[in-house]
C-alpha cells in the first residue's frame, strides 16, 4: 500500500503474474544468474519449498 510492502518477502513472478515455481533451488539460482544476480547477492534471498 502506497509503495510499502506489508510482507517483507517478494516473489519472482511468472508470465501469468503468479509466483514462478522451479523444480529445485539450484534451478531458481540459475535463472537469477541469467538476469545478473551474483551468488553473494543471492545469499540474502529466502527460497521456499512447496509441495
C-alpha positions, 0 to 999 in steps of 0.5 A: 500500500502506497509503495510499502510492502506489508510482507517483507518477502517478494516473489519472482513472478511468472508470465501469468503474474503468479509466483514462478515455481522451479523444480529445485533451488539450484534451478531458481539460482540459475535463472537469477544468474541469467538476469545478473544476480551474483551468488553473494547477492543471492545469499540474502534471498529466502527460497521456499519449498512447496509441495 
